[in-house]
Structures are given as structure tokens and as C-alpha cells.
């Protein structure tokens, strides 16, 4: 854990693009810029394969296997990101603006990075994606936070294969290893909700 914490601190200081590997995933990894860390969590500005900013992600540090910088893949990604900036599609969702607002709130509160992100999504009725040890290890859910509680949230998620459902589950904060929003996936889910199941908005 201390090695990962040091690698994250180095990435923050040098604004390095990094590969982030979760435990149990040797080949799959996330790419992004490490923005800030607290005792248990790290905030990352994610980048997709097309060099576009793809949301803000909070990872639980205990769930991470390694953080790597200065690879050939990252050098390739840096070139792709430069092209995205040149062509004007690097930040189509104004993610950097949202990140600055989130950091201002974080600096004024004693909440963890995870709770700050969750509260942002809850107060603005934004779709958020959660994954971790929820029901089954690795399960991922995209939807809205229905209500906040001391140790858990009530979460309404979207089942793309059955739009008639209105599933709701209780998710403990301790079960969440990764939370992301303001991404292509969460905006896609928002579009589905608004087009096919608008009544779900009445729940909130």
C-alpha cells in the first residue's frame, strides 16, 4: 500500500499519465491523470482510448494492485491526447471545469473523496457508476442515488436488458471500490433513462 501511495503522490506531483491496475486484473487497466488522494481513496481524471477525458473516477487504494507510468502505451496515449486537444474533442463534457468545482468542495469538507463524489452526484441527480464487492465481486451498476445514510446508500440502477424494472439496492460505502461519473457511459445511461424510463426520475 505504501508503494502505491508513493507512486500516486509522484504522479500527482509530476502530472503524469498513468496506468492503474485493480487487484485481480493483470491485463485490463485504466488510464488517467491522478489528481488527489486521501487516506483511503484517489481521484483520477480518466482518459479513454481515443484520448478524450472520460469522467472523474475515485478508486479505493486498497483495491489497487499497481500504478505505472512511463510505458510505451502511455507514450502512445500522450500522442493521441495531443491530437484530441488539437482537434477540439479532448474535453467534450467539460470535465476539467467539474473537477475544479469538486476539488473546491473537497477542500472545504472533511468527507473522503468517495463521499464527496457521491454527494455531488446525489445533489445534482447525476448518473453515477459504482463497482466493487457489491453482491458479487466485480459487479458494476449505473444509476441514481435514491438516498444517503450513515453507512450506505439506496441506489436505483438501470438494467439495459429490462427497462421496465426499477431495481433498487442498498450499497455500503465499504463495498464500493470504484465510483465514476460525468463519463461517456454515465451520460449514455442518462440518455436511456430520459428516453425510455423517465418515470424513474420521479423516485428522486
C-alpha positions in Angstrom: 0.0 0.0 0.0 2.8 2.4 0.8 4.4 1.8 -2.6 1.1 2.6 -4.3 0.7 5.7 -2.2 4.2 6.9 -3.2 3.5 6.2 -6.8 0.3 8.1 -6.6 2.0 11.1 -4.9 4.7 11.1 -7.6 2.0 11.0 -10.4 0.2 14.0 -8.7 3.4 16.0 -8.4 4.6 15.4 -11.9 1.1 15.3 -13.5 2.0 12.0 -15.1 -0.4 10.0 -17.2 -0.6 6.5 -15.5 -1.9 3.0 -15.9 -4.0 1.9 -12.9 -4.4 -1.8 -12.3 -7.0 -3.1 -9.9 -6.4 -6.3 -8.0 -7.2 -9.4 -10.0 -6.8 -7.7 -13.3 -3.4 -8.3 -14.9 -4.2 -7.1 -18.4 -7.1 -4.6 -18.0 -6.2 -1.2 -16.6 -7.5 2.3 -16.5 -5.6 5.3 -17.9 -5.7 8.8 -16.5 -4.2 11.7 -14.5 -4.0 11.3 -10.7 -5.5 14.5 -9.2 -5.6 14.0 -5.5 -5.5 11.3 -2.8 -6.7 11.0 0.8 -6.1 8.2 3.3 -8.3 5.6 1.6 -9.1 6.9 -1.9 -7.6 8.5 -5.0 -9.3 10.8 -7.5 -8.4 10.2 -11.2 -9.3 12.1 -14.3 -9.9 9.2 -16.7 -8.9 9.2 -20.4 -10.3 6.8 -23.0 -8.6 5.1 -25.9 -9.5 8.0 -28.2 -7.6 10.5 -26.0 -10.8 12.0 -24.6 -11.4 12.9 -20.9 -13.9 10.2 -19.8 -15.1 11.3 -16.4 -13.9 11.5 -12.8 -13.1 8.3 -11.0 -12.5 7.6 -7.3 -10.6 4.3 -6.6 -10.2 2.7 -3.2 -6.5 2.4 -2.8 -6.7 -0.9 -1.1 -8.3 -2.4 -4.3 -5.3 -1.3 -6.4 -2.6 -3.7 -7.4 -0.2 -1.2 -9.0 0.2 2.2 -10.6 2.6 2.5 -13.6 3.9 5.5 -15.5 6.3 5.9 -18.4 5.3 3.0 -20.6 5.3 2.8 -24.4 1.5 2.6 -24.3 1.3 5.8 -22.2 3.7 7.5 -24.7 1.3 6.5 -27.5 -1.7 7.7 -25.5 0.0 11.1 -24.9 0.2 11.5 -28.7 -3.4 10.6 -29.1 -4.4 13.0 -26.3 -2.4 15.8 -28.1 -4.4 15.0 -31.3 -7.7 15.2 -29.3 -6.7 18.6 -27.9 -5.7 19.8 -31.4 -8.9 18.7 -33.0 -11.1 20.0 -30.1 -12.7 16.8 -28.7 -10.4 16.3 -25.7 -13.0 17.6 -23.1 -16.4 17.4 -24.7 -18.2 17.1 -21.3 -16.3 20.0 -19.6 -14.8 17.5 -17.1 -12.0 19.8 -16.1 -14.5 22.5 -15.0 -16.4 20.0 -12.9 -13.2 18.7 -11.4 -12.2 22.1 -10.2 -15.6 22.6 -8.6 -15.3 19.2 -6.9 -11.8 20.0 -5.5 -13.1 23.2 -4.1 -15.8 21.3 -2.2 -13.4 18.7 -1.1 -11.1 21.3 0.4 -13.9 22.7 2.4 -15.1 19.4 3.8 -13.9 16.5 6.0 -15.5 13.9 3.7 -13.5 11.3 1.9 -13.0 11.7 -1.9 -15.6 8.9 -2.3 -18.3 10.6 -0.3 -17.6 14.0 -1.9 -18.1 12.4 -5.4 -21.3 10.5 -4.2 -22.7 13.7 -2.7 -22.0 15.6 -5.9 -23.9 13.0 -7.9 -26.8 12.9 -5.4 -27.3 16.6 -5.0 -27.3 17.1 -8.8 -29.3 14.0 -9.7 -26.4 12.7 -11.9 -26.0 9.1 -13.0 -23.0 7.5 -11.3 -21.4 4.1 -11.9 -20.4 2.0 -8.9 -18.4 -1.2 -8.8 -16.6 -3.3 -6.2 -17.7 -6.0 -3.8 -21.4 -5.4 -4.4 -23.5 -8.6 -4.2 -20.9 -10.4 -6.4 -17.3 -9.3 -6.7 -16.7 -7.1 -9.6 -20.4 -6.2 -10.3 -20.9 -2.8 -11.7 -24.1 -0.7 -11.6 -25.0 2.6 -13.2 -27.9 4.7 -11.9 -29.0 7.3 -9.4 -28.5 7.6 -5.7 -32.0 7.5 -4.1 -31.0 8.4 -0.6 -27.9 8.7 1.6 -27.4 7.2 5.0 -24.5 7.0 7.5 -23.0 3.7 6.3 -24.8 3.1 3.0 -26.8 4.5 0.1 -30.0 3.4 -1.5 -29.2 3.1 -5.2 -31.6 2.8 -8.2 -29.8 1.3 -11.1 -30.6 0.8 -14.8 -30.9 -2.7 -16.3 -30.4 -2.1 -20.1 -31.9 -5.5 -20.8 -35.1 -4.9 -19.0 -36.1 -1.2 -19.0 -39.4 -2.0 -17.2 -37.5 -2.8 -14.0 -36.9 -0.2 -11.2 -34.3 -2.2 -9.2 -33.0 -0.6 -6.0 -30.3 -2.0 -3.8 -28.6 -0.9 -0.6 -24.8 -0.4 -1.1 -22.5 0.1 1.8 -19.7 2.6 1.4 -17.3 -0.2 2.4 -18.4 -2.2 -0.7 -17.5 0.4 -3.2 -14.1 0.1 -4.8 -14.7 2.4 -7.7 -17.1 5.2 -8.4 -17.2 7.3 -11.6 -19.4 9.9 -13.2 -19.5 12.6 -15.9 -18.3 9.9 -18.3 -19.5 8.7 -21.7 -21.1 5.7 -20.0 -23.0 7.7 -17.4 -24.2 10.2 -20.0 -25.3 7.3 -22.2 -27.2 5.8 -19.3 -28.8 9.3 -18.6 -30.0 9.4 -22.3 -31.6 5.9 -21.9 -33.4 7.0 -18.7 -34.7 10.2 -20.3 -35.8 8.4 -23.5 -37.3 5.2 -22.2 -37.9 5.3 -18.4 -38.4 8.9 -17.5 -40.7 7.9 -14.6 -37.6 6.8 -12.7 -36.7 10.4 -12.2 -39.8 10.8 -10.1 -38.2 8.5 -7.5 -35.6 11.1 -6.6 
